């Protein structure tokens, strides 16, 4: 009986770890940047959902900092938003490291899909334009 209990506990721990790794991947490997309700139903994107899960973790800042160098441009934007929400000094360091980086990133705002400048989106993050979207309860 005790062996079965240990197996069940081990399976639960492994599945939880797999979920957390998948969430990190959804942020780091994001192909578009979308915060707030998107589409007709106004649901949140996988990237935002994953970021919210990471931000709930006690080691959120460490997770985000580890992902940053490996992230897509959209992923880096999610990570910057997360760092800004949790640790301003970590955010400032990360922000400075991408101050000269520029590209275009696919974005979704409501029902509108477009491509926007990485630098322009960084400025919006720096002004706190996305903070309120993460402070609201997800739909």
C-alpha positions in Angstrom: 0.0 0.0 0.0 2.8 2.4 0.9 4.5 1.7 -2.5 1.4 2.6 -4.4 1.0 5.8 -2.4 4.6 6.8 -3.3 4.0 6.0 -6.9 0.9 8.2 -6.9 2.7 11.1 -5.3 5.7 10.8 -7.7 3.3 10.8 -10.7 1.6 13.9 -9.4 4.9 15.7 -8.8 6.1 14.8 -12.3 2.9 16.0 -13.9 3.1 19.3 -12.1 6.7 19.8 -13.2 5.6 19.0 -16.8 2.9 21.7 -16.6 5.3 24.3 -15.2 7.8 23.5 -17.9 5.2 23.8 -20.6 4.1 27.1 -19.2 7.6 28.4 -19.3 7.9 27.2 -22.9 4.6 29.0 -23.8 6.2 32.3 -22.6 9.7 31.8 -23.9 8.7 30.4 -27.3 5.7 32.7 -27.9 5.1 33.5 -31.6 2.9 36.6 -30.8 2.6 39.1 -28.1 -1.0 39.4 -26.8 -2.1 40.8 -23.5 -5.7 41.4 -22.5 -8.8 39.8 -24.2 -8.3 38.7 -27.8 -10.6 37.5 -30.5 -14.4 37.7 -30.5 -14.7 36.0 -27.1 -12.0 38.2 -25.5 -10.1 35.3 -24.1 -6.5 35.5 -23.0 -3.6 34.1 -25.1 -1.5 31.1 -24.2 1.4 33.4 -23.6 -0.5 35.5 -21.1 -1.9 32.5 -19.4 1.6 31.0 -19.1 3.0 34.3 -17.8 0.3 34.5 -15.2 1.1 31.0 -14.0 4.8 31.9 -13.7 4.0 35.1 -11.9 2.1 33.1 -9.2 5.3 31.1 -8.4 7.6 32.3 -5.6 10.6 32.0 -7.9 9.0 33.9 -10.8 11.8 36.4 -11.2 14.4 33.6 -11.4 12.4 31.7 -14.0 11.9 34.8 -16.1 15.5 35.8 -16.0 16.6 32.3 -17.1 14.2 32.3 -20.0 15.1 35.8 -21.3 18.2 35.0 -23.3 16.5 32.1 -25.0 13.2 33.7 -25.8 11.7 34.7 -29.1 11.1 38.5 -29.4 7.5 38.0 -28.4 8.6 35.8 -25.5 11.1 38.5 -24.4 8.3 41.1 -24.3 6.2 38.8 -22.0 9.2 38.3 -19.8 9.9 42.0 -19.6 6.3 42.6 -18.6 6.6 39.9 -15.9 9.9 41.3 -14.6 8.4 44.8 -14.4 5.5 43.5 -12.4 7.7 41.5 -9.9 11.2 43.1 -9.6 12.0 46.6 -11.0 15.8 46.2 -10.7 15.7 42.9 -12.6 13.4 44.6 -15.1 15.7 47.5 -15.6 18.7 45.3 -16.2 16.8 43.2 -18.7 15.4 46.4 -20.3 18.9 47.9 -20.8 20.2 44.7 -22.4 17.6 45.0 -25.2 17.7 48.8 -25.5 19.2 48.6 -29.0 17.5 45.5 -30.2 14.9 46.0 -32.9 12.7 43.9 -34.9 9.0 43.6 -35.6 6.7 41.3 -33.5 3.3 39.9 -34.3 0.8 41.4 -31.9 -2.8 40.8 -31.2 -4.9 43.6 -29.6 -8.6 42.6 -29.4 -9.5 41.4 -32.8 -6.6 43.2 -34.6 -3.5 41.3 -35.6 -0.5 43.3 -36.7 3.2 43.6 -36.6 4.7 46.2 -34.3 8.2 47.5 -33.5 9.9 45.7 -30.6 11.3 49.0 -29.4 7.8 50.6 -29.5 6.4 47.7 -27.5 9.3 48.0 -25.0 8.4 51.7 -24.5 4.8 50.7 -23.8 6.0 48.2 -21.3 8.3 50.8 -19.6 5.4 53.2 -19.3 3.3 50.5 -17.6 0.7 50.3 -20.3 0.3 46.5 -19.9 0.4 46.4 -16.1 -3.4 46.9 -15.7 -4.1 44.0 -18.0 -2.2 41.6 -15.8 -3.8 43.0 -12.6 -7.3 42.2 -13.9 -8.7 38.8 -13.5 -8.4 36.7 -16.7 -11.5 35.9 -18.7 
